[in-house]
Amino acid sequence: GENVEQHPSTLSVQEGDSAVIKCTYSDSASNYFPWYKQELGKGPQLIIDIRSNVGEKKDQRIAVTLNKTAKHFSLHITETQPEDSAVYFCAASIGRALTFGSGTRLQVQP
Amino acid sequence: SAVISQKPSRDICQRGTSLTIQCQVDSQVTMMFWYRQQPGQSLTLIATANQGSEATYESGFVIDKFPISRPNLTFSTLTVSNMSPEDSSIYLCSVLVRGSTYEQYFGPGTRLTVT
């Protein structure tokens, strides 16, 4: 089955700096790659996603890039703010069910 | 997207007992899923809840331990049976909304502690 690895496990940045989280996947058939943000005591919130026919997607301060050849994808957050502090999960899917990475705890220091 | 509610939001249960978790969606969805998130860990898919038929379970999860019902397009239940402390986790419902091919949205979760 699919295996998704995520790095780093924790990331601390200063407010205003950029943050980058990286994931690799094992199954070349995977074609959908979402990113979720989970705040304490809440369910995961879908923040951005990318399909395998697209190399990059941007939504305001967040962007995701996908390299199908290398089987890795990354989340980029620019101009970080304290409210960006949360746990971020990447995931990969062939059709419906999602396989999640291990998560990255992002701390934005004011 | 969809508005998803889960009941209860949290519970503390005795070992050996069972708990049924409800998931309600405000619109019709094509697929519903149940995930488990152990403390400080990532999410693991338990099963896909199929309307009107038996759920499809992932490796390591069985119907006798996690019976699932989905009587209609907007409601599903997950029961955690004969609980042990190892079942202490957050249980999350997610849905694939009608008209969407891939996007899954999650409920707020049910935090279960087994003593």
Interface residues (C-beta under 8 A of the other chain):
Chain A: G1 Y32 P34 Y36 G41 K42 G43 P44 Q45 L46 D49 R51 F89 S93 R96 A97 L98 T99 F100 G101 S102 G103
Chain B: S1 I4 M31 F33 Q41 S42 L43 T44 L45 T48 E58 S59 L92 L96 Y102 E103 Q104 Y105 F106 G107 P108 G109 R111
